[in-house]
Amino acid sequence: MDDAPHDPAQESQADAPLEPALRAAAHEYHRPPDPPVEAMWRAIQAERRAGRPGRPAPLRWVPWAAAALLAVGVGIGRLTPFRSPDAPAAGMAAGPAAPLVNATAYRLAAVEY
């Protein structure tokens, strides 16, 4: 290996002539072609003249429909007559009440098993 001391001044002098050439090459390397701006604008203007929308219109009616549906549901709930849980359902014949079961029979059965 070379044990000579490293001198940055010498290194920069050796690279100095290469630097402008490298910069020029870097600017030209993989340079994309110029976009066809005029053709793009012509296509945009033609599409706008045709009247085709670029995106669908926002659905502004959806919140109003949800609010109307909620109001109808609340209205139906308010107008429905209240029925107590003990009352028979509509269409059921009010017959004789079911016989009451003796609680002692249940206790006796529970003790046996």
C-alpha positions as protocol buffer text, in pm:
chain_id: "A"
residue {
  index: 1
  type: MET
  ca { x: 0 y: 0 z: 0 }
}
residue {
  index: 2
  type: ASP
  ca { x: 91 y: 356 z: -51 }
}
residue {
  index: 3
  type: ASP
  ca { x: 160 y: 531 z: 280 }
}
residue {
  index: 4
  type: ALA
  ca { x: 186 y: 876 z: 123 }
}
residue {
  index: 5
  type: PRO
  ca { x: -19 y: 1145 z: 292 }
}
residue {
  index: 6
  type: HIS
  ca { x: -351 y: 1230 z: 125 }
}
residue {
  index: 7
  type: ASP
  ca { x: -359 y: 1579 z: -23 }
}
residue {
  index: 8
  type: PRO
  ca { x: -707 y: 1700 z: -121 }
}
residue {
  index: 9
  type: ALA
  ca { x: -563 y: 1995 z: -314 }
}
residue {
  index: 10
  type: GLN
  ca { x: -386 y: 1763 z: -556 }
}
residue {
  index: 11
  type: GLU
  ca { x: -700 y: 1552 z: -600 }
}
residue {
  index: 12
  type: SER
  ca { x: -919 y: 1851 z: -683 }
}
residue {
  index: 13
  type: GLN
  ca { x: -664 y: 1976 z: -937 }
}
residue {
  index: 14
  type: ALA
  ca { x: -661 y: 1638 z: -1111 }
}
residue {
  index: 15
  type: ASP
  ca { x: -1043 y: 1625 z: -1129 }
}
residue {
  index: 16
  type: ALA
  ca { x: -1086 y: 1987 z: -1235 }
}
residue {
  index: 17
  type: PRO
  ca { x: -1067 y: 1930 z: -1615 }
}
residue {
  index: 18
  type: LEU
  ca { x: -1312 y: 1641 z: -1591 }
}
residue {
  index: 19
  type: GLU
  ca { x: -1575 y: 1827 z: -1393 }
}
residue {
  index: 20
  type: PRO
  ca { x: -1736 y: 2037 z: -1674 }
}
residue {
  index: 21
  type: ALA
  ca { x: -1752 y: 1733 z: -1901 }
}
residue {
  index: 22
  type: LEU
  ca { x: -1915 y: 1526 z: -1626 }
}
residue {
  index: 23
  type: ARG
  ca { x: -2168 y: 1797 z: -1555 }
}
residue {
  index: 24
  type: ALA
  ca { x: -2261 y: 1822 z: -1923 }
}
residue {
  index: 25
  type: ALA
  ca { x: -2291 y: 1444 z: -1949 }
}
residue {
  index: 26
  type: ALA
  ca { x: -2505 y: 1430 z: -1635 }
}
residue {
  index: 27
  type: HIS
  ca { x: -2747 y: 1684 z: -1781 }
}
residue {
  index: 28
  type: GLU
  ca { x: -2784 y: 1487 z: -2103 }
}
residue {
  index: 29
  type: TYR
  ca { x: -2796 y: 1138 z: -1949 }
}
residue {
  index: 30
  type: HIS
  ca { x: -3147 y: 986 z: -1959 }
}
residue {
  index: 31
  type: ARG
  ca { x: -3302 y: 1317 z: -2048 }
}
residue {
  index: 32
  type: PRO
  ca { x: -3673 y: 1258 z: -2112 }
}
residue {
  index: 33
  type: PRO
  ca { x: -3815 y: 1386 z: -2437 }
}
residue {
  index: 34
  type: ASP
  ca { x: -4010 y: 1708 z: -2428 }
}
residue {
  index: 35
  type: PRO
  ca { x: -4380 y: 1642 z: -2367 }
}
residue {
  index: 36
  type: PRO
  ca { x: -4619 y: 1714 z: -2655 }
}
residue {
  index: 37
  type: VAL
  ca { x: -4778 y: 2009 z: -2475 }
}
residue {
  index: 38
  type: GLU
  ca { x: -4962 y: 2148 z: -2777 }
}
residue {
  index: 39
  type: ALA
  ca { x: -5115 y: 1810 z: -2865 }
}
residue {
  index: 40
  type: MET
  ca { x: -5219 y: 1758 z: -2504 }
}
residue {
  index: 41
  type: TRP
  ca { x: -5395 y: 2096 z: -2489 }
}
residue {
  index: 42
  type: ARG
  ca { x: -5571 y: 2031 z: -2820 }
}
residue {
  index: 43
  type: ALA
  ca { x: -5702 y: 1700 z: -2683 }
}
residue {
  index: 44
  type: ILE
  ca { x: -5817 y: 1866 z: -2359 }
}
residue {
  index: 45
  type: GLN
  ca { x: -5999 y: 2143 z: -2544 }
}
residue {
  index: 46
  type: ALA
  ca { x: -6163 y: 1897 z: -2783 }
}
residue {
  index: 47
  type: GLU
  ca { x: -6286 y: 1688 z: -2492 }
}
residue {
  index: 48
  type: ARG
  ca { x: -6426 y: 1992 z: -2314 }
}
residue {
  index: 49
  type: ARG
  ca { x: -6605 y: 2102 z: -2632 }
}
residue {
  index: 50
  type: ALA
  ca { x: -6761 y: 1757 z: -2662 }
}
residue {
  index: 51
  type: GLY
  ca { x: -6924 y: 1812 z: -2323 }
}
residue {
  index: 52
  type: ARG
  ca { x: -6818 y: 1484 z: -2168 }
}
residue {
  index: 53
  type: PRO
  ca { x: -6778 y: 1519 z: -1793 }
}
residue {
  index: 54
  type: GLY
  ca { x: -6445 y: 1413 z: -1653 }
}
residue {
  index: 55
  type: ARG
  ca { x: -6598 y: 1270 z: -1337 }
}
residue {
  index: 56
  type: PRO
  ca { x: -6950 y: 1192 z: -1218 }
}
residue {
  index: 57
  type: ALA
  ca { x: -7150 y: 1455 z: -1039 }
}
residue {
  index: 58
  type: PRO
  ca { x: -7144 y: 1431 z: -660 }
}
residue {
  index: 59
  type: LEU
  ca { x: -7443 y: 1262 z: -501 }
}
residue {
  index: 60
  type: ARG
  ca { x: -7581 y: 1560 z: -312 }
}
residue {
  index: 61
  type: TRP
  ca { x: -7924 y: 1403 z: -271 }
}
residue {
  index: 62
  type: VAL
  ca { x: -7806 y: 1111 z: -54 }
}
residue {
  index: 63
  type: PRO
  ca { x: -7805 y: 1299 z: 281 }
}
residue {
  index: 64
  type: TRP
  ca { x: -8147 y: 1444 z: 203 }
}
residue {
  index: 65
  type: ALA
  ca { x: -8285 y: 1100 z: 120 }
}
residue {
  index: 66
  type: ALA
  ca { x: -8144 y: 957 z: 443 }
}
residue {
  index: 67
  type: ALA
  ca { x: -8298 y: 1242 z: 646 }
}
residue {
  index: 68
  type: ALA
  ca { x: -8636 y: 1192 z: 475 }
}
residue {
  index: 69
  type: LEU
  ca { x: -8628 y: 819 z: 541 }
}
residue {
  index: 70
  type: LEU
  ca { x: -8544 y: 879 z: 906 }
}
residue {
  index: 71
  type: ALA
  ca { x: -8829 y: 1130 z: 938 }
}
residue {
  index: 72
  type: VAL
  ca { x: -9075 y: 883 z: 784 }
}
residue {
  index: 73
  type: GLY
  ca { x: -8960 y: 612 z: 1025 }
}
residue {
  index: 74
  type: VAL
  ca { x: -8999 y: 838 z: 1327 }
}
residue {
  index: 75
  type: GLY
  ca { x: -9340 y: 950 z: 1203 }
}
residue {
  index: 76
  type: ILE
  ca { x: -9460 y: 591 z: 1163 }
}
residue {
  index: 77
  type: GLY
  ca { x: -9332 y: 509 z: 1510 }
}
residue {
  index: 78
  type: ARG
  ca { x: -9512 y: 808 z: 1662 }
}
residue {
  index: 79
  type: LEU
  ca { x: -9840 y: 736 z: 1486 }
}
residue {
  index: 80
  type: THR
  ca { x: -9847 y: 366 z: 1579 }
}
residue {
  index: 81
  type: PRO
  ca { x: -10069 y: 317 z: 1886 }
}
residue {
  index: 82
  type: PHE
  ca { x: -9890 y: 186 z: 2193 }
}
residue {
  index: 83
  type: ARG
  ca { x: -9987 y: -165 z: 2297 }
}
residue {
  index: 84
  type: SER
  ca { x: -9906 y: -296 z: 2642 }
}
residue {
  index: 85
  type: PRO
  ca { x: -9721 y: -629 z: 2656 }
}
residue {
  index: 86
  type: ASP
  ca { x: -10017 y: -787 z: 2842 }
}
residue {
  index: 87
  type: ALA
  ca { x: -10265 y: -708 z: 2564 }
}
residue {
  index: 88
  type: PRO
  ca { x: -10326 y: -982 z: 2306 }
}
residue {
  index: 89
  type: ALA
  ca { x: -10178 y: -933 z: 1964 }
}
residue {
  index: 90
  type: ALA
  ca { x: -10406 y: -830 z: 1679 }
}
residue {
  index: 91
  type: GLY
  ca { x: -10592 y: -1125 z: 1533 }
}
residue {
  index: 92
  type: MET
  ca { x: -10565 y: -1341 z: 1847 }
}
residue {
  index: 93
  type: ALA
  ca { x: -10889 y: -1441 z: 2008 }
}
residue {
  index: 94
  type: ALA
  ca { x: -10914 y: -1350 z: 2372 }
}
residue {
  index: 95
  type: GLY
  ca { x: -10989 y: -1693 z: 2520 }
}
residue {
  index: 96
  type: PRO
  ca { x: -10983 y: -1822 z: 2873 }
}
residue {
  index: 97
  type: ALA
  ca { x: -10667 y: -1734 z: 3064 }
}
residue {
  index: 98
  type: ALA
  ca { x: -10404 y: -2005 z: 3098 }
}
residue {
  index: 99
  type: PRO
  ca { x: -10426 y: -2189 z: 3429 }
}
residue {
  index: 100
  type: LEU
  ca { x: -10178 y: -2075 z: 3690 }
}
residue {
  index: 101
  type: VAL
  ca { x: -9917 y: -2335 z: 3776 }
}
residue {
  index: 102
  type: ASN
  ca { x: -9859 y: -2422 z: 4137 }
}
residue {
  index: 103
  type: ALA
  ca { x: -9507 y: -2317 z: 4241 }
}
residue {
  index: 104
  type: THR
  ca { x: -9500 y: -2603 z: 4493 }
}
residue {
  index: 105
  type: ALA
  ca { x: -9503 y: -2857 z: 4209 }
}
residue {
  index: 106
  type: TYR
  ca { x: -9191 y: -2700 z: 4061 }
}
residue {
  index: 107
  type: ARG
  ca { x: -9012 y: -2697 z: 4395 }
}
residue {
  index: 108
  type: LEU
  ca { x: -9099 y: -3065 z: 4454 }
}
residue {
  index: 109
  type: ALA
  ca { x: -8974 y: -3163 z: 4108 }
}
residue {
  index: 110
  type: ALA
  ca { x: -8649 y: -2969 z: 4162 }
}
residue {
  index: 111
  type: VAL
  ca { x: -8586 y: -3145 z: 4494 }
}
residue {
  index: 112
  type: GLU
  ca { x: -8642 y: -3491 z: 4346 }
}
residue {
  index: 113
  type: TYR
  ca { x: -8393 y: -3441 z: 4066 }
}
